Structure formats: structure tokens, C-alpha cells
Amino acid sequence: MLARASAREREMGMRMAVGATRGRLIRQLLAESLLLGLTGALLGAQLAHGLTRLLVASISTDSAPLFVDLAMDWRLLGFTSGITVLTCVLFGLAPALRATRVSPGAVQKSSGRSATSGRARFGLRRVLVVSQIAMSLMLVVGAILFARSLQKLATLDAGFTQNGVLELDLDLTALHLPVDRRAEFKGLVLRRVRAIPGVESAAEAGIVPLSGKGMNRQVLVDRAGQVIEGKSELNEISPKYFATWHTPILAGGILTIAIR
């Protein structure tokens, strides 16, 4: 836009020489900038929507299908339109002011050259172009690395089955059950769930995989019985937990503890 403004300085000077006001020329340049920005925003939204579908299809596999709701969000589209208008006003005003700042007499005296061209302004345009290309390249490289990482994560063997599993959060506060009766109630729920036709296995766990939660205790001690600094990750699970996730036991065994 700065380059176009420099190239149109002679045109703006001629228009002001025949009676056009500077404010009217600025409005014209802002209207052109707004039209260009809105066109770019619409094309960018369509391109982003299509590339998002392509990205989801590329990282989804038959064994691990990925579902993402790609419906158009009008709130996001409205936000993008607002940012587009604000960007056009901010970045279109400076070139418009620059193009209309020339004197009509100086434009008529200059033979085809820009009346305000100079080494410093050319250097500024060069710095802006280099910066824009560098930032765009960083965004493209970052997007490619993100897509590659997401594709590898989607095909990674997480150690548990990811298909045909339903995870439910059970909140017992509304039942006002005493603490000593909660284990019995959870066992009753598990037995009823396992009796549902089509259910192969069901289990209870305090923390499920990929939930982002964790629980640990300091249980490391030395021979003298003194506690050593350290944490042990733990989880409260019910029988058939590993069978429900189809997680094989690679080493060690299952320790069953009855809580009364």
C-alpha cells in the first residue's frame, strides 16, 4: 500500500490541482483499502475453512478417526470482519495521508518521478517488506510443524484403546450419600452398567487418561524408616480397569486392596 501510494502521488497532485480536496481523496483511498481488506478477509476465511478440513482429513486415520466440528462460527466471522475494518483504517490511513500530502505545484514540476521519493522512504518500504515476509515465513513454518506434530500424536500408540470407549463423570454430592456408603453405591452402578447389552467391560477410576489430572503421595523411605524427598504417582481404580482400556501389563502384577 505504501508503494502504491508513492506511485499515485502524481495522480493525487493532479486531482488536487483541478479542485479535489484532500479529505475527499483520503476517503477514496480508505474506501479502496477497505474493499481490498474485506475481499482478503472473505477469501482468507474460505481458505482457512478448506485447509482446516484438509488438515483434519490428513491426520485422521481409519484406526484413529478424528472428529472436529468445522461449522462456520458467525461470532468468529464477525470478529474477523471487525479486525479487518480496524486494520484497513490503521494501515490505509498512513499511505492515504502520504499520497495526498504532496503539493500540486511540485507534482507539475516533477517529470514523472514521485514528488516525495527518497532514499529514506525507499529504505522504510524495504524494511517493511522484509519484516512482513519474515513474519509470514515464521507463521507458515510454525503451522507446518504443528500439523506434523499433531499427525504423529494421532498415530501414536497411547497404550490404551481409543475407540468404543465412553467416559462419564459421576457426581455423588447431589445424592447426599455418607462416605461409608459411596463405595457400595459405585459398585452397584458398575454392576448395572456391565449388565447393559453390548457393554464388554466397565471400571471406575479417579483419574482417566489424557484428563490432565494427577495425584501423588510422598511414600519413599530409607532403611531407617525416614521419608526421602520424592513423589509417587497413584490412581484409585476398580477391578477390570486395565481390561476395560485393553492395556496389557508389561511388568509386575496387580495389587488388590480392599477398602472397608
Secondary structure, DSSP 8 states (H G I E B T S, - for coil): -HHHHHHTHHHHHHHHHTT--HHHHHHHHHHHHHHHHHHHHHHHHHHHHHHHHHHHHHH--SSS---------HHHHHHHHHHHHHHHHHHHHHHHHHHT-S-HHHHHHSSSS-TT--HHHHHHHHHHHHHHHHHHHHHHHHHHHHHHHHHHHHTS--SS--SS--------GGGT--HHHHHHHHHHHHHHHHTSTT------BSS-TTS----EE---B-TTS-B-S--EE---B-TTHHHHHT----SS--------
